[in-house]
Amino acid sequence: MQSHLTRGDLEHFQLKLLARETQLRRATANADVDSGAQLERNLHELREVDAALERLNAGTYGFCMRCGKPMDRARLELFPAARFDMCCMENEEIEHERRHAGLDEPLTGKRSGAPPP
């Protein structure tokens, strides 16, 4: 897969990801017992950053994991660990909400376990 990002771009994002990884590891190591929710958020973001670094090493960084299209550099600048372009991210969020709402059929809105009409 030919990257749309230059070698300089990739190095820039790698440095950003490594810096964020260091911040998150420090925050996780220094977390106190009372900050459970923040610790969970930090651990989640750390997993996202680690996955982005793996994509960098694999040569797939900067491509949407859903549609395969190149992501805008501006999106990566704001969130270097992004997995999806904006359109696919919106679709992921909608599907996530539907799964957590217990909807079987995204288009019809049927609920799990509900009797047929």
C-alpha positions in Angstrom: 0.0 0.0 0.0 1.6 3.3 -1.1 1.3 5.9 1.6 0.1 9.4 0.8 2.2 10.6 3.6 5.9 11.6 3.1 8.7 10.0 5.1 8.9 13.3 7.0 5.2 13.1 7.8 5.5 9.6 9.1 8.5 10.5 11.3 6.5 13.5 12.6 3.5 11.3 13.5 5.8 8.7 15.0 7.3 11.3 17.3 3.9 12.6 18.3 2.7 9.0 19.0 5.8 8.1 21.1 5.5 11.3 23.1 1.8 10.6 23.8 2.6 7.0 24.7 5.2 8.3 27.3 2.7 10.7 28.8 0.0 8.0 29.1 2.4 5.4 30.6 3.5 8.0 33.2 -0.1 8.9 34.0 -1.1 5.3 34.2 1.8 4.5 36.5 1.1 7.5 38.8 -2.7 7.0 38.8 -4.3 6.8 42.3 -7.1 4.6 43.3 -9.7 7.3 43.1 -9.1 8.0 39.4 -10.6 4.8 38.0 -12.5 6.4 35.1 -9.5 8.5 34.1 -7.3 5.4 34.3 -9.6 3.5 32.0 -9.6 6.4 29.5 -5.8 6.5 29.6 -5.5 2.8 29.1 -7.9 2.9 26.2 -6.0 5.7 24.5 -2.7 3.9 25.2 -4.0 0.9 23.4 -5.0 3.1 20.5 -1.6 4.8 20.4 0.2 1.4 20.5 -2.0 0.1 17.6 -1.2 3.3 15.6 2.6 2.6 16.2 2.0 -0.9 14.9 0.3 0.4 11.8 3.3 2.8 11.3 5.7 -0.2 11.4 3.4 -2.3 9.1 3.1 0.5 6.5 -0.6 0.9 6.9 -0.6 4.1 9.0 -2.8 6.9 7.7 -5.3 4.7 5.9 -8.8 4.3 7.2 -9.2 0.8 8.7 -12.8 0.6 7.5 -12.7 1.8 3.9 -9.0 1.8 3.2 -8.9 5.4 1.9 -6.1 7.8 2.9 -7.0 9.9 5.9 -6.6 13.7 5.8 -3.3 14.9 7.3 -5.3 17.4 9.4 -7.2 14.6 11.0 -4.0 12.8 11.9 -2.5 16.0 13.2 -5.4 16.4 15.6 -5.6 12.7 16.6 -2.5 10.8 15.4 -3.9 7.4 16.6 -7.0 7.8 14.5 -8.2 4.5 12.9 -11.0 5.8 10.7 -11.5 8.8 8.4 -14.3 11.2 9.5 -17.1 9.6 7.4 -16.3 6.1 8.7 -15.9 7.3 12.2 -19.4 8.7 12.1 -20.7 5.4 10.8 -18.7 3.5 13.6 -20.3 5.8 16.3 -23.8 5.2 14.9 -23.3 1.4 14.8 -21.8 1.5 18.3 -24.8 3.4 19.6 -27.2 0.9 18.0 -25.3 -2.1 19.4 -25.5 -0.6 22.9 -29.1 0.2 22.5 -29.9 -3.5 21.8 -31.1 -2.9 18.2 -31.0 -6.0 16.1 -31.9 -4.4 12.8 -30.2 -1.0 12.4 -32.6 0.1 9.6 -35.9 -1.1 11.2 -35.1 -0.3 14.8 -36.3 -3.6 16.2 -35.1 -4.2 19.7 -33.5 -7.5 21.0 -36.1 -9.9 22.3 -39.0 -7.8 21.3 -42.0 -9.8 20.0 -42.8 -9.3 16.3 -45.5 -6.7 15.5 
